[in-house]
Amino acid sequence: MLLVASGAVAVLGWAGCSAGRTAVDAGRSEAGAEAGAPPGDDRLFVPEGLPNVNQDGQDVGLVLVAFTLAPGSPGPSFYAAVQNVSSAPLCEAGMMIAFYDLNNQLVGSAASVFQSGHFYALTDGSGAIIPCIAPGQVVHLFPSFNVDVVPAGDLAVTGLEAVSGAGGTTYRGTVANQIGMSASSPEVAVFPLNGVGRPVGMATASATADLAAGSTWTFETSAVDDPGTGQAAFAAGSVP
């Protein structure tokens, strides 16, 4: 069972993805269930039989623990869960994926960043604050940077509630700015999870107003079709 309560998640989509081999620039060669599996399944990799190959040297300290390649419009989306297995925070983490067809020909690529909700301050005296993945935290995407940092606080998501409706399931909750300085353009990503922590979709919400230090923002996300059996939620924003 993956411990996802303190984890993070990310998604990347590519409009031209076709069936075939997927080479992930971080991970392990395992596969799992078919997309659209019913809530409560315990499969970590979807679809079954879709291998992934790690690019050597690009994932120090990060391990791919689950993924879902799901059809959608205008193209499929790739949801991944990654864990920091090192003893140090890994910062500014992202993920890059190259997609291959059955003839091993490159047909496209995609990239995105991780969601973690944790922020750290550089120790070089610059005062710069950057998002990092804490040791043991479950997140999504590669690569990352290992730099000297100290904890600066979180954009914490609390009171998360799933709301079912005719258009699907949305999520309501509150983001608390615990960083100690204003965060501009705050946003939230909520990932419904299956029984072992595999992300099966993503719902989002964003605000245009700054979120002052110590203040809160109440949000309601877009809808997802499959609510899974649990959720992982992460907030982000720009800080000086």
C-alpha positions as protocol buffer text, in pm:
chain_id: "A"
residue {
  index: 1
  type: MET
  ca { x: 0 y: 0 z: 0 }
}
residue {
  index: 2
  type: LEU
  ca { x: 143 y: 338 z: -99 }
}
residue {
  index: 3
  type: LEU
  ca { x: 138 y: 616 z: 160 }
}
residue {
  index: 4
  type: VAL
  ca { x: -19 y: 896 z: -45 }
}
residue {
  index: 5
  type: ALA
  ca { x: -150 y: 1124 z: 226 }
}
residue {
  index: 6
  type: SER
  ca { x: 176 y: 1322 z: 230 }
}
residue {
  index: 7
  type: GLY
  ca { x: 244 y: 1270 z: -136 }
}
residue {
  index: 8
  type: ALA
  ca { x: 212 y: 1469 z: -454 }
}
residue {
  index: 9
  type: VAL
  ca { x: 91 y: 1406 z: -803 }
}
residue {
  index: 10
  type: ALA
  ca { x: 123 y: 1545 z: -1151 }
}
residue {
  index: 11
  type: VAL
  ca { x: -19 y: 1496 z: -1498 }
}
residue {
  index: 12
  type: LEU
  ca { x: 101 y: 1547 z: -1850 }
}
residue {
  index: 13
  type: GLY
  ca { x: -93 y: 1503 z: -2169 }
}
residue {
  index: 14
  type: TRP
  ca { x: -3 y: 1467 z: -2534 }
}
residue {
  index: 15
  type: ALA
  ca { x: -251 y: 1501 z: -2819 }
}
residue {
  index: 16
  type: GLY
  ca { x: -66 y: 1271 z: -3059 }
}
residue {
  index: 17
  type: CYS
  ca { x: -1 y: 964 z: -2845 }
}
residue {
  index: 18
  type: SER
  ca { x: -63 y: 630 z: -3011 }
}
residue {
  index: 19
  type: ALA
  ca { x: -66 y: 275 z: -2883 }
}
residue {
  index: 20
  type: GLY
  ca { x: 272 y: 115 z: -2840 }
}
residue {
  index: 21
  type: ARG
  ca { x: 579 y: 131 z: -2619 }
}
residue {
  index: 22
  type: THR
  ca { x: 616 y: 421 z: -2380 }
}
residue {
  index: 23
  type: ALA
  ca { x: 964 y: 521 z: -2269 }
}
residue {
  index: 24
  type: VAL
  ca { x: 942 y: 708 z: -1941 }
}
residue {
  index: 25
  type: ASP
  ca { x: 1247 y: 912 z: -1840 }
}
residue {
  index: 26
  type: ALA
  ca { x: 1218 y: 766 z: -1491 }
}
residue {
  index: 27
  type: GLY
  ca { x: 1059 y: 455 z: -1354 }
}
residue {
  index: 28
  type: ARG
  ca { x: 1059 y: 82 z: -1365 }
}
residue {
  index: 29
  type: SER
  ca { x: 939 y: -171 z: -1621 }
}
residue {
  index: 30
  type: GLU
  ca { x: 609 y: -282 z: -1479 }
}
residue {
  index: 31
  type: ALA
  ca { x: 250 y: -257 z: -1599 }
}
residue {
  index: 32
  type: GLY
  ca { x: -93 y: -306 z: -1450 }
}
residue {
  index: 33
  type: ALA
  ca { x: -463 y: -283 z: -1512 }
}
residue {
  index: 34
  type: GLU
  ca { x: -668 y: -163 z: -1805 }
}
residue {
  index: 35
  type: ALA
  ca { x: -773 y: 202 z: -1808 }
}
residue {
  index: 36
  type: GLY
  ca { x: -1116 y: 257 z: -1661 }
}
residue {
  index: 37
  type: ALA
  ca { x: -1084 y: -17 z: -1400 }
}
residue {
  index: 38
  type: PRO
  ca { x: -1359 y: 1 z: -1137 }
}
residue {
  index: 39
  type: PRO
  ca { x: -1297 y: 188 z: -812 }
}
residue {
  index: 40
  type: GLY
  ca { x: -1127 y: -27 z: -551 }
}
residue {
  index: 41
  type: ASP
  ca { x: -888 y: -207 z: -785 }
}
residue {
  index: 42
  type: ASP
  ca { x: -533 y: -264 z: -660 }
}
residue {
  index: 43
  type: ARG
  ca { x: -340 y: -222 z: -986 }
}
residue {
  index: 44
  type: LEU
  ca { x: -45 y: 15 z: -999 }
}
residue {
  index: 45
  type: PHE
  ca { x: 13 y: 44 z: -1375 }
}
residue {
  index: 46
  type: VAL
  ca { x: -243 y: 107 z: -1652 }
}
residue {
  index: 47
  type: PRO
  ca { x: -277 y: -14 z: -1926 }
}
residue {
  index: 48
  type: GLU
  ca { x: -157 y: -369 z: -1882 }
}
residue {
  index: 49
  type: GLY
  ca { x: 153 y: -464 z: -2077 }
}
residue {
  index: 50
  type: LEU
  ca { x: 268 y: -109 z: -2155 }
}
residue {
  index: 51
  type: PRO
  ca { x: 641 y: -107 z: -2066 }
}
residue {
  index: 52
  type: ASN
  ca { x: 844 y: 195 z: -1964 }
}
residue {
  index: 53
  type: VAL
  ca { x: 1221 y: 240 z: -1976 }
}
residue {
  index: 54
  type: ASN
  ca { x: 1418 y: 467 z: -1749 }
}
residue {
  index: 55
  type: GLN
  ca { x: 1670 y: 710 z: -1897 }
}
residue {
  index: 56
  type: ASP
  ca { x: 1990 y: 649 z: -1702 }
}
residue {
  index: 57
  type: GLY
  ca { x: 2108 y: 929 z: -1476 }
}
residue {
  index: 58
  type: GLN
  ca { x: 1793 y: 1140 z: -1499 }
}
residue {
  index: 59
  type: ASP
  ca { x: 1607 y: 1021 z: -1189 }
}
residue {
  index: 60
  type: VAL
  ca { x: 1850 y: 1026 z: -898 }
}
residue {
  index: 61
  type: GLY
  ca { x: 1647 y: 959 z: -583 }
}
residue {
  index: 62
  type: LEU
  ca { x: 1311 y: 933 z: -766 }
}
residue {
  index: 63
  type: VAL
  ca { x: 1117 y: 613 z: -840 }
}
residue {
  index: 64
  type: LEU
  ca { x: 805 y: 573 z: -1052 }
}
residue {
  index: 65
  type: VAL
  ca { x: 550 y: 384 z: -840 }
}
residue {
  index: 66
  type: ALA
  ca { x: 227 y: 404 z: -1045 }
}
residue {
  index: 67
  type: PHE
  ca { x: 85 y: 545 z: -1367 }
}
residue {
  index: 68
  type: THR
  ca { x: -231 y: 571 z: -1574 }
}
residue {
  index: 69
  type: LEU
  ca { x: -236 y: 641 z: -1949 }
}
residue {
  index: 70
  type: ALA
  ca { x: -596 y: 746 z: -2010 }
}
residue {
  index: 71
  type: PRO
  ca { x: -775 y: 841 z: -2334 }
}
residue {
  index: 72
  type: GLY
  ca { x: -923 y: 1188 z: -2358 }
}
residue {
  index: 73
  type: SER
  ca { x: -979 y: 1497 z: -2571 }
}
residue {
  index: 74
  type: PRO
  ca { x: -781 y: 1630 z: -2757 }
}
residue {
  index: 75
  type: GLY
  ca { x: -553 y: 1339 z: -2670 }
}
residue {
  index: 76
  type: PRO
  ca { x: -459 y: 1097 z: -2391 }
}
residue {
  index: 77
  type: SER
  ca { x: -329 y: 1205 z: -2050 }
}
residue {
  index: 78
  type: PHE
  ca { x: -52 y: 1041 z: -1848 }
}
residue {
  index: 79
  type: TYR
  ca { x: -92 y: 1048 z: -1468 }
}
residue {
  index: 80
  type: ALA
  ca { x: 208 y: 931 z: -1266 }
}
residue {
  index: 81
  type: ALA
  ca { x: 304 y: 882 z: -903 }
}
residue {
  index: 82
  type: VAL
  ca { x: 669 y: 917 z: -803 }
}
residue {
  index: 83
  type: GLN
  ca { x: 840 y: 879 z: -466 }
}
residue {
  index: 84
  type: ASN
  ca { x: 1152 y: 1048 z: -332 }
}
residue {
  index: 85
  type: VAL
  ca { x: 1352 y: 754 z: -193 }
}
residue {
  index: 86
  type: SER
  ca { x: 1657 y: 965 z: -105 }
}
residue {
  index: 87
  type: SER
  ca { x: 1736 y: 1127 z: 229 }
}
residue {
  index: 88
  type: ALA
  ca { x: 1733 y: 1485 z: 94 }
}
residue {
  index: 89
  type: PRO
  ca { x: 1469 y: 1717 z: -56 }
}
residue {
  index: 90
  type: LEU
  ca { x: 1467 y: 1713 z: -438 }
}
residue {
  index: 91
  type: CYS
  ca { x: 1373 y: 2051 z: -584 }
}
residue {
  index: 92
  type: GLU
  ca { x: 1209 y: 2192 z: -897 }
}
residue {
  index: 93
  type: ALA
  ca { x: 1117 y: 1838 z: -1002 }
}
residue {
  index: 94
  type: GLY
  ca { x: 962 y: 1758 z: -1338 }
}
residue {
  index: 95
  type: MET
  ca { x: 895 y: 1467 z: -1574 }
}
residue {
  index: 96
  type: MET
  ca { x: 970 y: 1414 z: -1941 }
}
residue {
  index: 97
  type: ILE
  ca { x: 822 y: 1129 z: -2145 }
}
residue {
  index: 98
  type: ALA
  ca { x: 898 y: 1008 z: -2497 }
}
residue {
  index: 99
  type: PHE
  ca { x: 627 y: 806 z: -2673 }
}
residue {
  index: 100
  type: TYR
  ca { x: 714 y: 525 z: -2918 }
}
residue {
  index: 101
  type: ASP
  ca { x: 498 y: 322 z: -3156 }
}
residue {
  index: 102
  type: LEU
  ca { x: 507 y: -55 z: -3205 }
}
residue {
  index: 103
  type: ASN
  ca { x: 794 y: -12 z: -3453 }
}
residue {
  index: 104
  type: ASN
  ca { x: 1001 y: 166 z: -3188 }
}
residue {
  index: 105
  type: GLN
  ca { x: 971 y: 497 z: -3372 }
}
residue {
  index: 106
  type: LEU
  ca { x: 945 y: 818 z: -3168 }
}
residue {
  index: 107
  type: VAL
  ca { x: 599 y: 965 z: -3222 }
}
residue {
  index: 108
  type: GLY
  ca { x: 592 y: 1246 z: -2966 }
}
residue {
  index: 109
  type: SER
  ca { x: 693 y: 1372 z: -2624 }
}
residue {
  index: 110
  type: ALA
  ca { x: 548 y: 1557 z: -2325 }
}
residue {
  index: 111
  type: ALA
  ca { x: 672 y: 1725 z: -2008 }
}
residue {
  index: 112
  type: SER
  ca { x: 528 y: 1867 z: -1689 }
}
residue {
  index: 113
  type: VAL
  ca { x: 619 y: 1946 z: -1327 }
}
residue {
  index: 114
  type: PHE
  ca { x: 544 y: 1774 z: -997 }
}
residue {
  index: 115
  type: GLN
  ca { x: 287 y: 1885 z: -744 }
}
residue {
  index: 116
  type: SER
  ca { x: 416 y: 1869 z: -386 }
}
residue {
  index: 117
  type: GLY
  ca { x: 277 y: 2161 z: -182 }
}
residue {
  index: 118
  type: HIS
  ca { x: 607 y: 2191 z: 11 }
}
residue {
  index: 119
  type: PHE
  ca { x: 838 y: 2491 z: -22 }
}
residue {
  index: 120
  type: TYR
  ca { x: 1202 y: 2533 z: 80 }
}
residue {
  index: 121
  type: ALA
  ca { x: 1438 y: 2831 z: 107 }
}
residue {
  index: 122
  type: LEU
  ca { x: 1786 y: 2824 z: -47 }
}
residue {
  index: 123
  type: THR
  ca { x: 2066 y: 2853 z: 207 }
}
residue {
  index: 124
  type: ASP
  ca { x: 2284 y: 3073 z: -16 }
}
residue {
  index: 125
  type: GLY
  ca { x: 2150 y: 3395 z: 134 }
}
residue {
  index: 126
  type: SER
  ca { x: 1940 y: 3481 z: -173 }
}
residue {
  index: 127
  type: GLY
  ca { x: 1610 y: 3432 z: 7 }
}
residue {
  index: 128
  type: ALA
  ca { x: 1475 y: 3236 z: -293 }
}
residue {
  index: 129
  type: ILE
  ca { x: 1196 y: 2990 z: -216 }
}
residue {
  index: 130
  type: ILE
  ca { x: 1137 y: 2687 z: -440 }
}
residue {
  index: 131
  type: PRO
  ca { x: 906 y: 2382 z: -436 }
}
residue {
  index: 132
  type: CYS
  ca { x: 1073 y: 2055 z: -337 }
}
residue {
  index: 133
  type: ILE
  ca { x: 982 y: 1692 z: -276 }
}
residue {
  index: 134
  type: ALA
  ca { x: 1047 y: 1591 z: 84 }
}
residue {
  index: 135
  type: PRO
  ca { x: 1227 y: 1261 z: 159 }
}
residue {
  index: 136
  type: GLY
  ca { x: 971 y: 979 z: 144 }
}
residue {
  index: 137
  type: GLN
  ca { x: 709 y: 1196 z: -24 }
}
residue {
  index: 138
  type: VAL
  ca { x: 510 y: 1053 z: -316 }
}
residue {
  index: 139
  type: VAL
  ca { x: 488 y: 1290 z: -616 }
}
residue {
  index: 140
  type: HIS
  ca { x: 492 y: 1290 z: -996 }
}
residue {
  index: 141
  type: LEU
  ca { x: 750 y: 1379 z: -1270 }
}
residue {
  index: 142
  type: PHE
  ca { x: 1129 y: 1420 z: -1332 }
}
residue {
  index: 143
  type: PRO
  ca { x: 1410 y: 1550 z: -1328 }
}
residue {
  index: 144
  type: SER
  ca { x: 1492 y: 1739 z: -1008 }
}
residue {
  index: 145
  type: PHE
  ca { x: 1772 y: 1928 z: -834 }
}
residue {
  index: 146
  type: ASN
  ca { x: 1944 y: 1842 z: -506 }
}
residue {
  index: 147
  type: VAL
  ca { x: 2047 y: 2177 z: -351 }
}
residue {
  index: 148
  type: ASP
  ca { x: 2103 y: 2308 z: 1 }
}
residue {
  index: 149
  type: VAL
  ca { x: 1764 y: 2419 z: 135 }
}
residue {
  index: 150
  type: VAL
  ca { x: 1571 y: 2455 z: 459 }
}
residue {
  index: 151
  type: PRO
  ca { x: 1191 y: 2417 z: 501 }
}
residue {
  index: 152
  type: ALA
  ca { x: 998 y: 2739 z: 433 }
}
residue {
  index: 153
  type: GLY
  ca { x: 640 y: 2616 z: 480 }
}
residue {
  index: 154
  type: ASP
  ca { x: 351 y: 2471 z: 285 }
}
residue {
  index: 155
  type: LEU
  ca { x: 46 y: 2564 z: 87 }
}
residue {
  index: 156
  type: ALA
  ca { x: -166 y: 2321 z: 286 }
}
residue {
  index: 157
  type: VAL
  ca { x: -494 y: 2176 z: 158 }
}
residue {
  index: 158
  type: THR
  ca { x: -747 y: 2103 z: 433 }
}
residue {
  index: 159
  type: GLY
  ca { x: -1113 y: 2008 z: 464 }
}
residue {
  index: 160
  type: LEU
  ca { x: -1120 y: 1830 z: 128 }
}
residue {
  index: 161
  type: GLU
  ca { x: -1471 y: 1711 z: 38 }
}
residue {
  index: 162
  type: ALA
  ca { x: -1588 y: 1518 z: -268 }
}
residue {
  index: 163
  type: VAL
  ca { x: -1920 y: 1640 z: -412 }
}
residue {
  index: 164
  type: SER
  ca { x: -2108 y: 1418 z: -656 }
}
residue {
  index: 165
  type: GLY
  ca { x: -2329 y: 1574 z: -922 }
}
residue {
  index: 166
  type: ALA
  ca { x: -2475 y: 1522 z: -1267 }
}
residue {
  index: 167
  type: GLY
  ca { x: -2151 y: 1639 z: -1430 }
}
residue {
  index: 168
  type: GLY
  ca { x: -1923 y: 1416 z: -1220 }
}
residue {
  index: 169
  type: THR
  ca { x: -1737 y: 1461 z: -893 }
}
residue {
  index: 170
  type: THR
  ca { x: -1593 y: 1796 z: -784 }
}
residue {
  index: 171
  type: TYR
  ca { x: -1386 y: 1875 z: -475 }
}
residue {
  index: 172
  type: ARG
  ca { x: -1419 y: 2152 z: -219 }
}
residue {
  index: 173
  type: GLY
  ca { x: -1166 y: 2254 z: 39 }
}
residue {
  index: 174
  type: THR
  ca { x: -940 y: 2524 z: 175 }
}
residue {
  index: 175
  type: VAL
  ca { x: -580 y: 2623 z: 102 }
}
residue {
  index: 176
  type: ALA
  ca { x: -384 y: 2778 z: 390 }
}
residue {
  index: 177
  type: ASN
  ca { x: -72 y: 2980 z: 313 }
}
residue {
  index: 178
  type: GLN
  ca { x: 183 y: 2865 z: 573 }
}
residue {
  index: 179
  type: ILE
  ca { x: 492 y: 2994 z: 385 }
}
residue {
  index: 180
  type: GLY
  ca { x: 521 y: 3329 z: 562 }
}
residue {
  index: 181
  type: MET
  ca { x: 492 y: 3545 z: 249 }
}
residue {
  index: 182
  type: SER
  ca { x: 233 y: 3612 z: -19 }
}
residue {
  index: 183
  type: ALA
  ca { x: 172 y: 3349 z: -291 }
}
residue {
  index: 184
  type: SER
  ca { x: 39 y: 3475 z: -623 }
}
residue {
  index: 185
  type: SER
  ca { x: -189 y: 3287 z: -865 }
}
residue {
  index: 186
  type: PRO
  ca { x: -269 y: 3002 z: -623 }
}
residue {
  index: 187
  type: GLU
  ca { x: -400 y: 2680 z: -773 }
}
residue {
  index: 188
  type: VAL
  ca { x: -503 y: 2334 z: -656 }
}
residue {
  index: 189
  type: ALA
  ca { x: -479 y: 1994 z: -822 }
}
residue {
  index: 190
  type: VAL
  ca { x: -682 y: 1705 z: -680 }
}
residue {
  index: 191
  type: PHE
  ca { x: -605 y: 1353 z: -801 }
}
residue {
  index: 192
  type: PRO
  ca { x: -860 y: 1076 z: -743 }
}
residue {
  index: 193
  type: LEU
  ca { x: -675 y: 757 z: -649 }
}
residue {
  index: 194
  type: ASN
  ca { x: -747 y: 387 z: -669 }
}
residue {
  index: 195
  type: GLY
  ca { x: -701 y: 152 z: -374 }
}
residue {
  index: 196
  type: VAL
  ca { x: -318 y: 149 z: -395 }
}
residue {
  index: 197
  type: GLY
  ca { x: -265 y: 516 z: -475 }
}
residue {
  index: 198
  type: ARG
  ca { x: -262 y: 512 z: -855 }
}
residue {
  index: 199
  type: PRO
  ca { x: -393 y: 847 z: -991 }
}
residue {
  index: 200
  type: VAL
  ca { x: -686 y: 798 z: -1230 }
}
residue {
  index: 201
  type: GLY
  ca { x: -762 y: 1163 z: -1316 }
}
residue {
  index: 202
  type: MET
  ca { x: -720 y: 1524 z: -1211 }
}
residue {
  index: 203
  type: ALA
  ca { x: -949 y: 1809 z: -1104 }
}
residue {
  index: 204
  type: THR
  ca { x: -823 y: 2167 z: -1075 }
}
residue {
  index: 205
  type: ALA
  ca { x: -908 y: 2509 z: -934 }
}
residue {
  index: 206
  type: SER
  ca { x: -727 y: 2843 z: -952 }
}
residue {
  index: 207
  type: ALA
  ca { x: -757 y: 3200 z: -829 }
}
residue {
  index: 208
  type: THR
  ca { x: -628 y: 3531 z: -964 }
}
residue {
  index: 209
  type: ALA
  ca { x: -595 y: 3715 z: -633 }
}
residue {
  index: 210
  type: ASP
  ca { x: -279 y: 3681 z: -422 }
}
residue {
  index: 211
  type: LEU
  ca { x: -295 y: 3458 z: -115 }
}
residue {
  index: 212
  type: ALA
  ca { x: -143 y: 3658 z: 169 }
}
residue {
  index: 213
  type: ALA
  ca { x: 73 y: 3496 z: 436 }
}
residue {
  index: 214
  type: GLY
  ca { x: -145 y: 3331 z: 698 }
}
residue {
  index: 215
  type: SER
  ca { x: -463 y: 3363 z: 490 }
}
residue {
  index: 216
  type: THR
  ca { x: -686 y: 3094 z: 339 }
}
residue {
  index: 217
  type: TRP
  ca { x: -863 y: 3037 z: 7 }
}
residue {
  index: 218
  type: THR
  ca { x: -1179 y: 2830 z: -29 }
}
residue {
  index: 219
  type: PHE
  ca { x: -1199 y: 2649 z: -364 }
}
residue {
  index: 220
  type: GLU
  ca { x: -1416 y: 2417 z: -572 }
}
residue {
  index: 221
  type: THR
  ca { x: -1254 y: 2221 z: -854 }
}
residue {
  index: 222
  type: SER
  ca { x: -1355 y: 2109 z: -1199 }
}
residue {
  index: 223
  type: ALA
  ca { x: -1522 y: 1767 z: -1227 }
}
residue {
  index: 224
  type: VAL
  ca { x: -1382 y: 1417 z: -1282 }
}
residue {
  index: 225
  type: ASP
  ca { x: -1572 y: 1114 z: -1410 }
}
residue {
  index: 226
  type: ASP
  ca { x: -1401 y: 854 z: -1186 }
}
residue {
  index: 227
  type: PRO
  ca { x: -1372 y: 960 z: -819 }
}
residue {
  index: 228
  type: GLY
  ca { x: -1165 y: 654 z: -728 }
}
residue {
  index: 229
  type: THR
  ca { x: -1158 y: 550 z: -362 }
}
residue {
  index: 230
  type: GLY
  ca { x: -951 y: 838 z: -224 }
}
residue {
  index: 231
  type: GLN
  ca { x: -779 y: 1163 z: -320 }
}
residue {
  index: 232
  type: ALA
  ca { x: -445 y: 1339 z: -307 }
}
residue {
  index: 233
  type: ALA
  ca { x: -455 y: 1720 z: -320 }
}
residue {
  index: 234
  type: PHE
  ca { x: -173 y: 1967 z: -373 }
}
residue {
  index: 235
  type: ALA
  ca { x: -160 y: 2346 z: -387 }
}
residue {
  index: 236
  type: ALA
  ca { x: 86 y: 2560 z: -580 }
}
residue {
  index: 237
  type: GLY
  ca { x: 159 y: 2927 z: -630 }
}
residue {
  index: 238
  type: SER
  ca { x: 434 y: 3173 z: -717 }
}
residue {
  index: 239
  type: VAL
  ca { x: 641 y: 3311 z: -431 }
}
residue {
  index: 240
  type: PRO
  ca { x: 931 y: 3561 z: -442 }
}
